Amino acid sequence: MKFGCTLLAGFLALTVGTLSSHAQALGETVSAPGVFSYQAPAGWTLKDTPMSKYKFSFDTPKNNFAANINVVVQDYPKPLADYVALNKTQIKNIAMLQNVLIVDEKPFTTTAGLQGTRLVITDTVGKSDLEQTFYIFAGDGDTKYVVTASCLVNDAQVYAPIFDASIKTFTTR
């Protein structure tokens, strides 16, 4: 099992990142049939990346970073609470992340009733100070989902409601 890589895919996209000052309107559906789907924020671009077998959604770049959302799916045989705890520990051990600080953790429920955890961290990658929100859910069997929403720290207050609105639409299967 590759637990150390769980959130790493989300962080690898961080060298890419942006700001959409209006709307929590929703746009295109990001879908992996039989696995998950969610609606990206309105106006965002969906792209394949070599970092993931699932499409990322990106806002327009600002200050050399495009805010983005990506999904990692992983099997983990223990309950969601254990998976969240493991990821909180491993985040602090990812070499490319500096100044990692967990700033918030609370339950999160999608519109469809999927219950999970919303974990917010700040960190530094290269010269970029980031805020990342991890929406962590359990699926069928041992399947766990980590939806990572990343933006520059200075843009976090604008993006937080945009990320939440998008991930409220997250469904499994």
N, C-alpha and C positions, 0 to 999 in steps of 0.2 A: 504494500500500500504506500502511496506517495503523499503522506499527510503534509510534508514540508512544502509541497508545491501547491497546496490548496489555494492560498490567496496570492501566490506568486504571479500567476497569470494576470491577475488584476493589476498588480504593481508594474508588470512589464509594459502595460499599455500607458503607463503614466508619463513616459517620455513624449507622448503624443499630445494633450489637453485643451475650456472656454466659457463664455457667458451669454446667456439668453435672458435679457433683463425683464422680459414680459412673460406672460402666459405659462400656465401649467397645462396648456392644451396638449393633447396627445396626437402623435403622428402615426408613422408606420408601425406595423407589428413585427417584432423580432421573434422568430419562431424556429424551433427545432422540433418538427413534428414527432409526436410521441414522447417528447422530453419536457419541453417548457414553451411558454410564450409570454410576452409582455409588449405593451405599447411604448415605443420610444417617445421622448418629448417631441413636440411638433417642430418641424424644420431640421431635425437632426438627420445625419447621414448614416446609413447602415453599411458596414464594410466587413469583408473577410480580412482576417489578419493571420499571419503565420503563428501567432501566439496561442490561438484557440481554434477549436473546430466549430465554434459558434460565432455568429456575427457580433461585432461590437457596434454600439451606436455612439456617434460623435457629434458634438456641437461644433460650430465654427471656431477655429483657433483664435485665441486672444493671448497676448503676452507669451508667445511660444508654447502654448499648451491648449489642448482641446479637451474640454470636459468630456467624460465618456462613461459608458455603462457596459459591463461585460458580465458573462455568466460562466461559472465553473461548476461542473457536476462531478461528484465524487462518491464512491461507496465508502461508508464508514459504519462499522457494525454496532456502534454504541448510540445511546440517545443523543438528541440534538444538544442538550445542555453540555454533554461531554465534548461534543464536536466544537461547540462555541469556545469552551474553555481551552481546548487544544489549540485552536486557531489564535486565541488571544496570546498564548505563550509563544507560538511560532512566529507571529508577526514581529515580535521583539528580536527574533534571531535571524531575520532576513538581512543579509549584509548590505544590500543596496539602500535600505531604509535607515535613516538617521533621525534622532530626536523623536522617536515614536512615543506618542502619548495617547492613551485611551481617554477620550473626553466624554463619551456617553454610551450607555447600553440600556436598551429597553425593549419590551415586547413590540412586535409589529405584526399587524394582521392585514392581509390583502382583502380586496373587495369580495373575492370568492371565498373568504374565510380561512385561507391558509395562514397558520400561525407560525411565527418565527421570532428571530432576534434581530434588532437593528443596532449595530455596533459602529460607533464613529471614532476614528482616530485622526490625529494630525501627524505628519512626518515630513521629512525632507528627503527628496530624491534629487541628487545632483545639486543644482542651484534652485530647485523649485520647492516651495513650501506648499504642501498639499493637505487637503482634507479628503478622507475616504470614508464612505459609508458602506458597510457590509450588511446586506440583508441576507440572513442565513435561515434556510428552511429545510425541513425534512420532507422527503418524498416517500414513495412506496418502498418497502423493504429497508435496505441499508442506504438508499440514495439520499444524498445531501446536496443542496444547492447553495452557492454563494454568489450573490449578485453584487458586484462591486461598482459603486458610483464614485467617480473621482473628479475633483476640481481643485483649483488653486485656493489656498486658505482665504485669501482676500475676497473671493467670490462665493464662499460657502453659504452665506445667508441668503443669497439669491438662488443658489442651486438647491438647497435643502428641500424646499417645497416642490421643486420641479422633479427631483429624484424621487421623493415620496409619492408624488402623483403617478409617476411612471411605474414604480414598483408595486403600487397598489393594484395594478392590473396583472401582476405576475401570476401565472397558473402553471401547474405541472401537468404534463401530458398533452 
